[in-house]
């Protein structure tokens, strides 16, 4: 009743504190994001589905924390589960090892595929083309593409290839990394859910765009001087942030508009400037 991908991104340095783990999932099921995905940095990521056994998530992470690989962990979970024939699950571990399992009594079409750093699985699907499309889209992104973008591309491809044969209802994307959360205060980099929607994967993509705007980190900055300072001053004044101190006015605007993760002392993120100028034209 679900299709999902769990995956690992080692990061540019390959160090654990630069790595991320994630799960993307969609289903004809209410609030699939509340059931299927689990991520815990730096241990890995887990998806449990098809008459999901929710113990697979805490028990799986307990096994991974003891040093067991994704393959060994999934084997242990399945062996201890009397309902294993109706279960489906995928795991990636802290080093990118992967495993997937599909019970013999999962409703067709059901199956999965694994490779370095990923596991893709689904049941009650339109056919094997769903998993094939997800794999192709995930690999097409390349190792330098953000994990969120690669996971979403895989989910969208699977959905457009037929997805859940019963239809659409919900989708979710969960990504974790050490200190990757808001303000560096948590390990949850992204946690977006569409609980009930006629086209949940597309809606999830819309939410990802908002998340990138509000919580993305500046790729470039412009000093608050010359034309840049003038443009920012005009936009802030038009929006009512007329504090004579430009830095203070920008900080106030960012707090109201939820752009504080993009603030840089003495400079402005071009994304913030364009956003504020756009707000003046609304």
N, C-alpha and C positions, 0 to 999 in steps of 0.2 A: 504493500500500500504506500510505498515510499521509495524515492531515489535520493541517494546522497553521495557525497565525496568527502573523505577526510584526507588532509594533506599537511605536509611539513615544508617550510621554507627555511633553509639554514641561515639566511641573511648574508650580507656581503662579506662579513668577516668569518663566518662559519662558527663563531663562538656561541654558546648557549644563550648568552644575554642579548644576542642579536637575532635569534631565531624566532619563528612564529609557527603556530599550529592552528588549524582551522577545520571547520565542518560547514558545508553548505547542504541544505536539504529542502525538498519540496514534497508535498503529498496532498491527496484528497483526504485530509484529516484536519480537524480543528486544532490550531496552535501547535503545529508539529515541532516548532522550536522549543516548546516546553517539555518535550519528551525525548526526542532523538539525540541531539548533540551534547557532547561534553568535551571541554577543553581545559587542560590544566598545565600551564607552563611551569617547568620545562619537561614535564613527563610525557605529554603527547595529546592526542585527540581520539575520541571514540564516537561512533554512531551506533545506536542500538535501535532496531526496527523490526517490523513484521511480528505482530503480537509481542511488542518490545518488552524485554526483561530489563526493567530500570536498574536492577542491581548490577548490570554489566558496567555501568559508569563508575560508581564508587568502588566496586570490587576490582574493576579493571585498572583504575588508577592506583589502588593499593598494590596490585601485582606489579605494575610498572615501577612504582616507587621502590620495590624490593629488587629491582634490577632485571626483571624478566623482559624479554623482547615482546614486540607486538604479536608475533606469531605464537610464542609460548603463552602469553597472557590470554589471547583469544582461545587457544586450545584448553586452557584451564577453565575459563568461563563456560565454554560449551560442555566440557566434560562434567561439570558440576550441575548442569541445568537439565532437569527431566523434560522440559519442554523444548529441548534443543532443535527438534525437527521442524518447529514452526518459527524459529528465530533467524534473524539476519543481523550481521554486525560487521563493522569495519574499524580498524585501529591503525594509527601510526604512532610510533614511540618517539622518545626524545632524540634519537639519532636518525629518524626517518625510516626505520624499518616498518614494514606494512603487512597487514593481513586482512583477509575478508572471509566471511563464512555465510553460506546460505543453506538452511536446513532443507531436508528432502521433502518436507510437506509445505514449504512456502508456496503461496499461490502463484501460478505462472502468469507472465513470464518472470522468472526470478534468476538472478545470477550476479556475478561481480568480477572485477579484475583488479590486480595490484601491480605496482611497479615501484621503483625507488622513490620513496617519499609520498606515496598516495595509495588509497584504496577507494574503489568506486563500486557501489552495489545498489540494487533495487529489486522490488518485487511488485507483483500485479502491474507490470509495465506493458506498454504497447508492444514491446519486443526487444530483442538484443540490441537493436539500433540505438536505443536510448543510452545504454552504457557505452556503446561505441562512439556516439556523438560526444558524450561527456569526456571521454578519454582524449579524443582528437582535439577538442577545444581547450582542455587543460594543458596539454602538451604544447599546443600552438602558442601559448602565451610566453613560453621561454622562461628560464630561471631568473631573468632580471625583472620580469613583470611583478608588480605587487601581488602577494598571495590572495588578497581580497578580490582583485580583478580576475585572477585565474580561476578561483573557485566559482565566482559568479558566472564567468564565461561557460564553465562546465555545466552549471545548473541550468542556465538559459538554453544551452544546446540540447541538453537532455529533455527539457520541457518542450522545446520546439520539435524534437524528434518523436514526440508522442507522450513522453512522461508517464505518469500514472494513468493506466487505461480507464480508470473510473472518472477522471476529470481533475480539476484544479481546486484547491482551497487555501492552502497555506504554504509558507516558505520561510526559511531562516538562514542567517549567516552568523557564525560565532567564531571569533579569532582571538587567540591569546598569545602573549609574549611577555617575558620578564620586564616589568615596569612599563609596559606598552599602553596602559590605560590612561584615562583622563588625568592630566597633571602629573603623570608618572606614579600615581598613587595606587594603582592596581595592575593586575596582569591581564585584564580583559581589554583588548585593543578595539574590538568591535562586537556588538551584540545587537543585531537587528532582526525583528520578527514581523511577519505579516500573518496575522492569525486567521483571517477569514476574508477572502477577496476573490473576485472572478478571474483575475490574472495575477496571482500573487508573486510570481517571479519577476515580472515587469515592475510591479509595485516595489519589490525589494530593491531593484536597481535604482528606482527614484529615491528611495531612502538612503541608499549608498551615496548618491550624489550630494544630498544634504549633509550627510555625515562628513564627506570629504571637504565640503566647504567650511563647515563649522569647526572640525577637529583636525583637519590636515595641518601639517607643519609647513612653514614657509619654505619654498624652494629657492626663492630669491627675495631680496629686500631692496628698498629704495630709501636713501637718506631723506629725512624731513627737512628739505631745503629747496629753494628755487621753485620751479613749476610744480613739483610734487607737493610741497608744503601748501602752495596756493590752491591746488585742486582739492587737497584734503580739507583745508580750511573752509572752502566753499561748500563742500559736501556736508561737513559737520555742522556748519551754521544753518544750512537749509533743513537739516534734520533736528535742529534744536539743541545740539551739543556745542554751545557757544562759549565755553570756558576759554578765556584768553590764552591759557597754557595749552598748546597744541597736543603735547603728549598726554596731558590729563584729560582733555576732551576726547581724544582717541580711545583712551583707556575706558572712559565712561561709556562711549558708544559700543565698544567691544563687549563690555559687560552686559549691556542691554540686548545686543544683537547675538550674543553667545559666540563671539569670535575671539575670546580671550586666549585660546590656544595658539592663535596666529600673531599675537603681539610680540614686537621686538623693540627694545628701548632705542629711541633716537631714529627709528626707521619705520617704514610701513610695508607690509606684505602687499604686492600688487593685487592679489586676490581680494584683500580687504578694501583697498581703494576702489577697485572696480565695483565691488558689491555696494559700498556706500554711495557711490555715484549713481548706480542703478536704482537705489532706493529713492533718490531724489526725483527720479523720473516717473515713479509709480503714481 
